[in-house]
Amino acid sequence: MATVMAATAAERAVLEEEFRWLLHDEVHAVLRQLQDILKEASLRFTLPGSGTEGPTKQENFILGSCGTDQVKGVLTLQGDALSQADVNLKMPRNNQLLHFAFREDKQWKLQQIQDARNHVSQAIYLLANREESYQFRTGAEVLKLMDAVMLQLTRARNRLTTPATLTLPEIAASGLTRMFAPALPSDLLVNVYISLNKLCLTVYQLHALQPNSTKNFRPAGGAVLHNPGAMFEWGAQRLEVSHVHKVECVIPWLNDALVFFTVSLQLCQQLKDKISVFSSYWSYRPF
């Protein structure tokens, strides 16, 4: 019995020493690694005045789609803003070519990129608050920090992977429709959003439903992408989507950011798993 108890005590001493090393050394090593990765991620979201002189460089991206050549154009991205859009639309019925572009005095903020950057900054702030000299005393303290960091990273990733669902009246009321010169025709709607590592442009062609129409009017709900046949009411008119044209372009640095988010979340989870193994022996006892 004494031998068993001695062995158990010896094993416990080893575990305590390993847990102490984990709290005092490995946790800080992981925090340093996380900060390095997230600083690289934050550099992808370049803004004026963020360590460089002058305005953020402009990047031009050619819009394309394997399913249609009705819409062609170039989008110019400057940090978290769309500074120019030059779009050509070939109307399906008569092959008329429409051209519209942003007014020179206008930019369109991409809220998804702005929000993702803010969440990354918040994650870096949480990590920087635990300097090398800080001593973690419990596993629970580490788990709490990892949960807070993972929450910010998950929110950052979700802002890029999950575009907002909008109703057609919301798209019609958007300031984006007033960005163009010449002004968009009344039978066109435009929406721009981020989906994963892509910048997407959707053009909706509309036609008015006649008052004596036999169609059963059912207003469409919110969606990332509305289909032909979707109906809505705008002003005194009932309208229906007749054609939908979606084109997109890949933004390489958004792909980099998403990879950094994934790697960081994996590191956080691995550290949580290590803490949890020891926590099964103790109720987060301090060292």
Disulfide bonds with the S-S distance in Angstrom:
none
